[in-house]
């Protein structure tokens, strides 16, 4: 969860995850705040999702789309599996949009 209301930011979270990735190896067990135990490859996928969804939302925002328009359009299908978790897609887009 990225709490943008208290200064959280998707871009900075991705940077922090990248830093963390440089500190762990393939045998490291990650205990996430939500979901099952994870490993380094899972954290790489998470970081890539953060960067990828931020890039998509930024491109749409730069084209002049409002938050509601971006939420209506949605993200590309490669991120659909991430919408089955703690946050739905519209909420996530709002968090990313607020981070830009």
C-alpha positions in Angstrom: 0.0 0.0 0.0 1.3 3.4 -1.0 -0.3 6.0 1.4 -0.1 9.1 -0.8 -2.1 11.0 1.7 0.8 11.0 4.1 3.6 11.5 1.6 3.8 8.0 0.1 4.8 7.8 -3.6 4.8 5.0 -6.1 7.9 6.3 -7.9 9.9 6.4 -4.6 8.6 3.0 -3.6 9.9 1.5 -6.8 13.3 3.2 -6.1 13.3 1.8 -2.6 12.4 -1.7 -3.9 15.3 -1.5 -6.4 17.7 -0.6 -3.5 16.3 -3.5 -1.5 16.9 -5.9 -4.5 20.6 -5.0 -4.4 20.7 -6.2 -0.8 19.1 -9.6 -1.1 19.8 -12.8 -2.9 17.7 -15.7 -4.4 17.6 -17.4 -1.0 16.1 -14.4 0.8 12.5 -14.9 2.1 10.4 -11.8 1.9 7.4 -11.3 4.2 5.1 -8.8 2.5 2.5 -6.7 4.1 -0.2 -8.6 2.1 -0.2 -12.0 0.4 2.0 -15.0 0.7 5.7 -15.2 1.4 7.8 -14.1 -1.5 11.3 -14.4 -3.0 13.5 -12.1 -5.0 11.9 -12.8 -8.3 8.5 -11.8 -6.8 10.0 -8.5 -5.6 11.4 -7.9 -9.1 7.9 -8.5 -10.5 6.4 -6.1 -8.0 9.0 -3.4 -8.8 8.3 -3.9 -12.5 4.6 -3.5 -11.9 5.2 -0.3 -9.9 7.3 1.2 -12.8 5.1 -0.2 -15.5 1.8 1.1 -14.2 3.3 4.4 -13.3 4.6 4.7 -16.9 1.2 3.9 -18.4 -0.6 6.4 -16.1 2.0 9.1 -16.8 1.6 8.7 -20.6 -2.1 9.0 -20.3 -1.8 12.0 -18.0 0.7 13.7 -20.3 -1.9 13.3 -23.1 -4.3 15.3 -21.0 -6.5 12.6 -19.7 -8.1 13.3 -16.3 -7.9 10.8 -13.4 -11.5 9.6 -14.1 -10.7 9.2 -17.8 -7.7 7.1 -17.0 -9.6 5.0 -14.5 -12.3 4.4 -17.1 -9.7 3.4 -19.8 -7.8 1.2 -17.3 -4.3 -0.2 -17.5 -3.1 -2.7 -20.1 -3.9 -6.3 -19.7 -0.5 -7.3 -18.5 -1.3 -5.8 -15.1 -4.8 -7.4 -14.7 -3.5 -10.1 -12.3 -2.4 -7.4 -9.9 -6.0 -6.1 -9.6 -7.1 -9.3 -7.8 -5.3 -8.3 -4.5 -5.6 -5.7 -1.9 -6.5 -2.8 -4.2 -8.7 -2.7 -7.3 -7.5 -1.2 -10.5 -9.3 2.1 -10.2 -8.0 2.7 -6.7 -4.4 1.8 -7.8 -4.7 4.2 -10.8 -5.7 6.9 -8.3 -2.7 6.2 -6.1 -0.3 6.2 -9.1 -1.9 9.4 -10.5 -1.4 11.1 -7.2 2.2 10.0 -7.1 3.0 11.8 -10.5 
